[in-house]
Amino acid sequence: MWSPSLNASPTVIPAPRTPAFASCHVLRCSSDRKKLRVVQSASQARRSSSARFPTQIDGRQIITVVSGLPRSGTSMMMQMLAAAGREPLTDGKRAADPDNPIGYFEFEKTLELAKDVSWLSQARGKVVKIVAQLIPLLPPGEHYQVIFMDRELSEVIASQKAMLVRKRRRGAELEESRLMTTYREQLRRVQHQLSRRTGKTRARHYRAGEVSARIACRACKANLVS
């Protein structure tokens, strides 16, 4: 069974290889088939020893950051890490709702990174969710383990629009092509900034579809056993 660690493992979420995974997914998780976009070669390409901190780094000093665009799977990853025993840094101000029944796992002070970083010490040894656009504002001096959630932009935008419609908020009418252009540029800047950080920052990418399919199959196996 996979369990997250303070130092990112090169095979944290391995690509499924066995017929058992496929048969379980088809029989009991057909609704998630479209999310399963795991390509073995891509998974191999993402494995890098540079994503791990030296063993002499005290894990209690590492800040694990779950990041990505809104509706990219960050809450899902926070849920997984919390279930595996990692302590999330949250304030409980944003309650669970139909869009995230398990909760958002947010810490409101992250939105004030541009003017206040005094709270960062509270995140050492814990997991905190920070939206992608704010990642460049993380100050140097801390050890950051960044878990970045990737999801198809068309799916991100569709999910965002559905949420805005349900909440009766403005923004759902924005043109998809313009949103995609904006998000691509924002992600490009964030990734460029992350690539320039060396020493105290480690970043790994996970596809939201790969993670959700993994969760779905484990739920399938639990149902089959019970």
N, C-alpha and C positions, 0 to 999 in steps of 0.2 A: 504493500500500500504506500502510495506517495505521501510524503509529509514535508512541508517546506522547512528550510533551515535558514539560519541567519546568513550563511554563506551560500550563494546560489549554486545549486548543483548543475552540471552540464546536461543532466537528463532529468530535470525536475518534472516536466510533463512529456514523457516519451510518446512518440507516435505509435498508434496501435499497430500491431504486427500480426496478431493471431486471428484465426477464423472465429474464435469465441467472441471476440469484441464485435466483429461484423455481424454475426448471427444474432447476438443480443440486441445490437442496435436496430437491426431490421425487424426483429420480432416484437420488441417492446418499446422502441424509441423512434419509430418511423417519422414522427413529427420533427425530429432533429437531424434527419439525414442531410438536409441542405447545409447544415452548419458544419458538417464533418469535411473539412478541406485540408486534411493533414497530408502533407507530402513528405515522404521520408527524407528526400534529399534536402529539402528546405529546413527540416528539423536539424539535420546534421550540420548544415551551414551555420545555424544559429548557435551551435555549441562552441564555446570559447572559454579557455582557461582565464582570459582577462576579465570574465564576469565574476570571478571569485576574489574575495579579499584574502590577503596572506593570513595564515593560521594564527599569527601572533596578534592580530587585531581582535580586541575584546568585543564579542558580539553584543554586549550590553551598551556599547557606544555607537552601534550602527543604526541609522535611521532607515527603515525600509519604506519606500515610497511607492504606492500603487498609483499609476497615472494613465492618462489617455483622454480622448475627447469625451464629452458628456454622452452617455448611452453607448459606450464602447465596451462595457463589461467590467468596469472598475469595481462596482459594488459587488458583483459576482466573485471577483478575485478576493476582495476583502472578506466576503462571507467564507470562502474556502480557507483562507489563512486563519481566520478566527476559529473555524471549526477544527483546524489542525492544531490549535493551541497557541497561536501567536496572539499577542495582546494588541488590539487596535486602539489607536488614539482617537476617540470620538467624544462628542459632547451631547449626543442624543437630541439635539435641537430639531433636526429634520426627521419627522416620524415616518415610519413605513407607510406605503400607500399602494394602490393597485399597480403602479409602475415598478415598484420595488417592494414586494410584500415582505421580504426579509429585513429590509432597512437599507439606508444609504451609507452608513458608516462614515459620516462626515465630521469634520472638525472645522467649525466656522472660521477660526482664526487663520486658517490657511489662505483665505481670501484676502488677507491683509499682509501678505508676504512683502509687498512693495514698501511698506512703511513700518512693519513690526515683525521681528524674527525672534523676539524674546522667548516665545513659547517653544522653540525648536528643541530645547534641552529636554522637554517633556516627552519628545518623540524618540529619544534614544532607547534602543532595545525594543521598540514597538513598530507597528505598521500604521501609516497615515496615508490617507487618500488626498492627492493634490491634482487638480485638473492640469492637463498638458500645457496649456498656455502659460501657467505660472512656474513651470519647472525652471526656466532660465533665471528666476528670481531667488532660487535657493542659494544662500550665501556659502562661500567657501569656508573651510574649517571643520566641517562635519564629515563623517563617513556616510555616504548615501548608497543604498542598494535600491535601484529604480526598477520596478516591474512595470513595463509599459504594455498596455493592452492595445492590440491592433484589431480593427474591424473594418469591413468594407464600408467606404464612405456613404454609399447609397443606403446601406442598412442603418448606419448611424443617423442619417438625415431622416429616414422614414420613421425611425423610432422616436426621434426628437419631435417630429411633426405630430405623431400620434399622441404623444404626451401633452403637447401644447393644446391640441384640440380637446383632449379629455379635461384639461385644467382650464379651458376657455381663456387661454392667454394668446397674446399677439405673437406673431413670428411664423406661424404655420404656413402663411401665404408666401413666404420668401422663396425666390426662385432657386431650384435645386442646383442648377449649374453654377450659380454665383456662390452658393454656400460651399460647393465642392472645391471651387477655386480658392476660396478663403481658407478652408480647412487644410488643403494641400500645402499652401504657403505657410500656414502656422505650424504644421507638422514638420515641414522642411526646416524651419528655423529652430524648432525644438531639438530635432535630431542633430542638426549641425552643432548646436550648443552642447548637447550631450557628448558628441564625438570629440569635442575640444577639451572636455573635462578629463583630467587624468589624475591618477593617484588615489583620491578619496571618493571617487564616484564609479559605481559599476552599474551597468544597465543591461537588462534582458527584455526581449520582446516575446509576447505570447498572443496568439490569435484567439479572439473571443470565441469563434466557432469551435476551435480545437478544445478549448477548456470546457465549454458548455456541453459538447458531445461527450467528453470524458465523464463529466458529472452525470449526464443522462444515462450513460451505460452502467455506471456504478449503481445508480438507482435501479436500473433494470435487473442487475444481478442480485441486488438485495431483495427485490420483489420475487424473483424466481426462487430464491432460497427460502423466503418466509412462507 
